[in-house]
Amino acid sequence: MKKLLLIIGICLINSFAFAQEITGAWLGKLNVGVELRVVFNISGSNDSLVSSLDSPDQAAFGIPSSSTTFINGELNIAVPAINGGYKGTYNAEKKQFEGLWLQGPNKIPLALVKVDSVPALNRPQTPKLPYPYQSENVTFLNNEAPGVELAGTITIPEGKGPFNAVVLVSGSGPQNRNENLLNHEPFLVLSDYLTRNGIVVLRYDDRGVGESKGDFNASTSMDFASDASAAVNYLISRTDIPIRNIGIAGHSEGGLIAPITASENNEVDFIVLMAGPGIPGDSILLLQGDLIAKASGMSEESVKALHELRKNIMQVAKDEIDNDVMRNNMITLNKNFIANTPKHILDELEMTEDDVEEGLDIYTGEWMQFFLAYNPRPTLEHTTIPVLAINGTTDLQVPYKENLEAIEKALIKAGNKNYQITALNNLNHLFQYSVTGSPMEYGTIEETFNEKAMNIISNWISAQK
């Protein structure tokens, strides 16, 4: 009995000692198509732990948890702001927590390691103050969308002008004016480069993001095109700035938005499509899924199986109006896929019967339904203003060959006499130098925006008279 009590005592002492060590910063890397670092900052004592969550690659810090417990080696953290949290068990041999990132229906493996500090990522291209030009924070209304007030930054070169001006339009998802991603700020770097080369640049937070007002989640690309038009109109209203021509430079989805805006606003003098779509949205997503799956090392057999499943799900999303019916039909597709697919493929896809409803909510959203069905070609076939279409050959998200070819065919049909199509070797979707193009590399690459690409954009815009 004495020996048993001694063992229990030792166990209690060890548990108590580790409870003291749990306080501090715990770093993990989350694989969500790209690699995101997450940090749980834990403080307090074993019976009253508190914590907060940082997502440094998304510039989000101090997200509070509602509860943090560490009992019998198991860590549980609830973070209502992300509709999830973390659950993991401490591995004493590896000195790390091993568990799951929980967010809605998603459960993603995540290991946490204690660190003294979170290493800062090197971003050598990020411009530093003071700038050799005027930078002004501004707000402007979208008069076509009640309640939408956009906030942004306009940068104006030194000199008398007149200057060409360009509105930067970001890619899909809620983006701020700098298009912040994984500690990269592509639009800040690009606007700095363009303004240093004599071009006025206006960039702005998406509606409902940052300092801009409006509802992002209820919006489609057509709504964002209306916002881009409001930005063009704002530049026109700035009679204190000597502007010669005004254009739109859109990245990714922004490259879909730019032609739409130009077709509805005659004040747009030129457009720049940076990794912009030339083929329908569903075709892009299928190509994107195949290329990223192959880049991750997935077998050809599994890639083909996943392609057919995604193709069928997208078709349901395009055909069915009623969201409940759509969702039920998609669940049936997933169940049939699991029932009729060889186990080794399901294992590689990490797909089980528990996953039949996972990820389906995205297809019921207005933005996705518009994107899947939208074909940019008819709009491009009526685009006669100057167009620069630029893309990288390792872009896995908007594959360069299919999209640049479609854009050029459409512009030829439009009778456009002033366009340039440029494919840049070894540049990925963010215009970083990358041999593989994998989104997993975005955050690990120090380059934010390849200078050769920026030089092409700058020279082409400056040449528009």
Residue pairs with C-beta under 8 A, 6 or more apart in sequence:
15 72
15 73
16 46
18 90
19 45
19 46
19 70
20 45
20 46
21 114
22 42
22 46
22 49
22 70
22 75
23 42
23 43
23 44
23 49
24 41
24 42
24 114
24 115
24 116
25 39
25 40
25 41
25 42
25 114
25 115
25 116
25 117
25 118
26 39
26 40
26 41
26 42
26 97
26 112
26 113
26 114
26 115
27 37
27 38
27 39
27 112
27 113
27 114
27 115
27 118
28 37
28 38
28 39
28 40
28 101
28 110
28 111
28 112
28 113
29 35
29 36
29 37
29 38
29 110
30 36
30 37
30 38
30 101
30 108
30 110
31 108
31 109
31 440
32 108
33 292
33 439
33 440
34 182
34 439
34 440
34 442
34 443
35 440
35 443
35 444
36 55
36 57
36 58
36 182
36 443
37 55
37 56
37 57
37 118
37 443
38 53
38 54
38 55
38 101
38 110
39 53
39 54
39 55
39 56
39 115
39 118
40 51
40 52
40 53
40 54
40 77
40 86
40 112
41 51
41 52
41 53
41 54
42 49
42 50
42 51
42 68
43 49
43 50
43 51
44 50
44 68
46 70
49 68
49 69
49 70
50 65
50 68
51 65
51 68
51 77
52 61
52 62
52 63
52 64
52 65
53 62
53 63
53 64
53 65
53 77
53 79
53 82
54 60
54 61
54 62
54 63
54 118
55 61
55 63
56 118
56 121
56 183
57 121
57 181
57 182
57 183
57 443
58 180
58 181
58 182
59 180
59 183
63 79
63 81
63 82
64 79
64 81
65 77
65 78
65 79
65 85
66 78
66 79
66 80
67 76
67 77
67 78
68 75
68 76
68 77
68 78
69 75
69 76
70 76
73 89
73 90
74 87
74 88
74 89
74 90
75 86
75 87
75 88
75 89
75 90
75 97
75 99
75 112
76 85
76 86
76 87
77 85
77 86
77 87
78 84
78 85
79 85
79 86
82 103
83 103
83 104
84 101
84 102
84 103
84 104
84 106
85 102
86 99
86 100
86 101
86 102
86 110
86 112
87 99
87 100
87 102
88 97
88 98
88 99
88 100
88 110
88 111
88 112
89 97
89 98
89 99
90 96
90 97
91 97
91 98
95 113
95 114
96 111
96 112
96 113
96 114
97 111
97 112
98 109
98 111
99 109
99 110
99 111
99 112
100 107
100 108
100 109
100 110
101 107
101 108
101 109
101 110
105 357
105 358
105 359
106 358
106 359
121 182
121 183
121 443
121 446
122 446
123 183
123 184
123 185
123 446
123 448
124 446
125 189
125 447
125 448
125 449
126 185
126 188
126 189
126 448
127 188
127 189
127 192
131 155
131 192
131 195
132 158
132 196
133 155
133 156
133 157
133 158
133 195
133 196
134 155
134 156
134 158
135 153
135 154
135 155
135 156
136 153
136 154
136 155
136 156
137 151
137 152
137 153
138 151
138 152
138 153
138 154
138 202
138 234
139 149
139 150
139 151
139 152
139 211
140 149
140 150
140 152
140 230
140 231
140 233
140 234
140 237
141 148
141 149
141 150
141 230
142 148
142 149
142 150
142 207
142 214
142 226
142 227
142 229
142 230
143 230
144 226
144 229
144 230
145 207
145 214
145 223
145 226
145 227
145 230
147 213
147 214
147 215
148 207
148 212
148 213
148 214
148 227
148 230
149 212
149 213
149 214
150 204
150 205
150 207
150 212
150 213
150 214
150 227
150 230
150 231
151 177
151 204
151 205
151 210
151 211
151 212
152 177
152 202
152 203
152 204
152 205
152 212
152 231
153 177
153 191
153 202
153 203
153 204
154 200
154 201
154 202
154 235
154 238
155 191
155 192
155 195
155 200
155 201
156 163
156 195
156 200
156 241
157 163
157 195
157 196
157 197
157 198
157 199
157 200
159 198
160 242
161 241
161 242
161 243
161 244
162 242
162 243
162 244
163 198
163 199
163 200
163 241
163 242
163 243
163 244
164 198
164 199
164 200
164 243
164 244
164 245
164 246
164 247
164 461
164 462
164 464
165 199
165 200
165 201
165 202
165 235
165 241
165 243
165 244
165 245
165 246
165 247
166 194
166 199
166 200
166 201
166 202
166 246
166 247
166 248
166 249
166 272
166 461
167 201
167 202
167 203
167 204
167 228
167 231
167 232
167 235
167 246
167 247
167 248
167 249
168 179
168 187
168 190
168 191
168 201
168 202
168 203
168 249
168 250
168 251
168 254
169 224
169 228
169 231
169 248
169 249
169 250
169 251
169 254
169 257
169 258
169 261
170 179
170 187
170 206
170 250
170 251
170 252
170 253
170 254
171 179
171 251
171 252
171 253
171 254
171 275
172 252
172 253
172 367
172 371
174 206
174 208
174 209
174 216
175 205
175 206
175 209
176 205
176 206
176 209
176 210
177 187
177 188
177 203
177 204
177 205
177 210
178 185
178 186
178 187
178 188
178 203
179 185
179 186
179 187
179 251
181 430
181 442
182 442
182 443
183 443
184 430
184 442
184 443
184 448
185 448
186 251
186 430
186 431
186 448
186 449
187 203
187 251
188 203
189 448
189 449
189 454
190 201
190 249
190 449
190 454
190 457
191 201
191 203
193 449
193 451
193 454
193 458
194 201
194 454
194 457
194 458
194 461
195 201
197 458
197 462
198 462
199 458
199 461
199 462
200 235
200 241
200 243
202 231
202 234
202 235
204 212
204 227
204 231
205 211
205 212
206 212
206 216
206 224
206 227
207 213
207 214
207 215
207 216
207 219
207 223
207 224
207 227
208 214
208 215
208 216
208 217
208 219
209 216
217 365
217 367
218 366
219 366
219 367
220 366
220 367
220 370
220 371
221 253
221 256
221 257
221 260
221 367
221 370
221 371
221 374
222 260
222 370
224 253
224 257
225 257
225 260
225 261
225 264
226 261
228 248
228 250
228 254
228 257
228 258
228 261
229 261
229 264
229 265
232 246
232 248
232 261
232 265
232 267
232 268
233 265
233 267
235 241
235 243
235 246
236 243
236 246
236 267
244 465
245 269
245 270
245 464
245 465
246 267
246 268
246 269
247 268
247 269
247 270
247 271
247 272
247 386
247 461
247 464
248 254
248 257
248 258
248 261
248 262
248 268
248 271
248 272
249 258
249 271
249 272
249 274
249 457
249 461
250 256
250 257
250 258
250 271
250 272
250 273
250 274
250 276
251 274
251 275
251 276
252 274
252 275
252 276
252 277
252 397
252 398
252 429
253 277
253 371
254 274
254 276
255 273
255 274
255 275
255 276
255 277
255 389
255 398
256 276
256 277
256 374
256 376
258 271
258 272
258 273
258 276
259 271
259 273
259 376
259 379
259 380
259 383
260 379
261 268
262 268
262 271
262 383
262 385
263 379
263 382
263 383
268 385
269 385
269 386
269 464
270 385
270 386
270 387
270 388
270 461
270 464
271 383
271 385
271 386
271 387
271 388
272 387
272 388
272 389
272 390
272 457
272 460
272 461
273 387
273 388
273 389
273 390
273 407
274 390
274 391
274 431
274 457
275 390
275 391
275 392
275 395
275 397
275 398
275 400
275 403
275 429
275 431
276 376
276 389
276 391
276 398
276 403
276 407
277 284
277 376
277 398
277 403
278 376
278 377
278 380
278 389
278 402
278 403
278 404
278 405
278 406
278 407
278 410
279 375
279 376
279 377
279 402
279 403
279 406
280 372
280 373
280 374
280 375
280 376
281 370
281 371
281 372
281 373
281 374
282 311
282 314
282 315
282 318
282 372
282 373
283 402
284 397
284 398
284 399
284 403
285 310
285 314
285 372
286 307
286 310
286 311
286 314
287 399
287 402
288 396
288 397
288 398
288 399
289 306
289 307
289 310
290 303
290 307
291 396
291 399
291 437
292 396
292 397
292 438
292 439
293 302
293 303
293 306
294 300
294 303
295 396
295 436
295 437
295 438
296 438
296 440
298 306
298 348
299 348
301 345
302 345
302 348
302 349
305 337
305 341
305 345
305 349
306 349
309 333
309 334
309 337
312 333
313 330
313 333
313 334
313 360
313 363
314 363
314 372
316 326
316 329
316 330
316 333
316 363
317 326
317 330
317 363
317 364
317 368
317 369
317 372
318 369
318 372
318 373
320 326
320 329
323 364
326 363
326 364
327 357
327 360
327 364
330 360
330 363
331 356
331 357
331 360
334 355
334 356
334 357
335 353
335 356
337 351
338 346
338 351
338 352
338 353
338 356
346 352
362 368
363 369
363 372
376 410
377 406
377 409
377 410
380 407
380 410
380 411
380 414
381 410
381 411
381 413
381 414
382 414
383 410
383 411
383 414
383 416
384 414
384 415
384 416
384 417
385 416
385 418
386 418
386 419
386 464
387 407
387 411
387 416
387 418
387 419
387 420
388 419
388 420
388 422
388 456
388 457
388 460
388 461
389 404
389 407
389 408
389 419
389 420
389 421
389 422
390 422
390 423
390 424
390 453
390 456
390 457
391 398
391 400
391 403
391 404
391 422
391 423
391 424
391 427
392 400
392 423
392 424
392 425
392 426
392 427
392 428
392 429
392 431
392 434
392 437
392 453
393 400
393 423
393 424
393 425
393 426
393 427
394 426
394 427
394 428
394 434
394 435
394 436
394 437
395 427
395 428
395 429
395 437
396 428
396 429
396 437
396 438
396 439
397 429
397 439
398 429
400 423
401 423
404 421
404 423
407 421
408 419
408 421
411 419
420 460
422 456
424 431
424 450
424 452
424 453
424 456
426 433
426 434
426 435
427 433
427 434
427 450
427 453
428 434
428 437
428 438
428 441
428 442
429 437
429 439
430 442
430 448
430 449
431 449
431 450
431 453
431 454
432 441
432 442
432 445
432 447
432 448
432 449
432 450
433 445
433 447
433 450
434 441
434 445
